[in-house]
Amino acid sequence: MDRREVMSDEFYDMADRFLELADDVHQVLPRGQVTAVFLFAAARYAVDDWLVRTAGSKSDAECVEQVRIRMEQMLNENLADLRAYYDETGELDD
């Protein structure tokens, strides 16, 4: 079973709220800058979460590896989803 199939509606509703904020911020900042801000915030929060959950007892390398694994999985899932969406809608065609 795909991990995404067991995610709650609440999870996706919260993610949608962040995406709506990104769209709002994109009204005043370039798309790349919005992406950089969200990536920085996600990294910052993930590191803080890791340090709090492990009481700082794990190595920095372990933190980076665990966050990288989770982020890579989410990136791959979103890339597949959005490629399928754009292929279906043709929105990226010239």
HUKACOR-V86244 format. One record per pair of residues at least 24 apart in sequence whose C-alpha atoms are under 10 Angstrom apart, sorted by the first residue. I is the first residue (numbers start at 0). J is the second residue. D is the distance in Angstrom with one decimal. If there is no record, write none. Layout:
# HUKACOR-V86244
i:I j:J d:D
i:I j:J d:D
This chain:
# HUKACOR-V86244
i:1 j:76 d:9.9
i:2 j:72 d:10.0
i:2 j:76 d:9.8
i:3 j:73 d:9.5
i:3 j:76 d:8.6
i:41 j:66 d:10.0
i:41 j:70 d:9.6
i:42 j:66 d:8.2
i:42 j:67 d:9.7
i:42 j:70 d:9.5
i:45 j:70 d:10.0
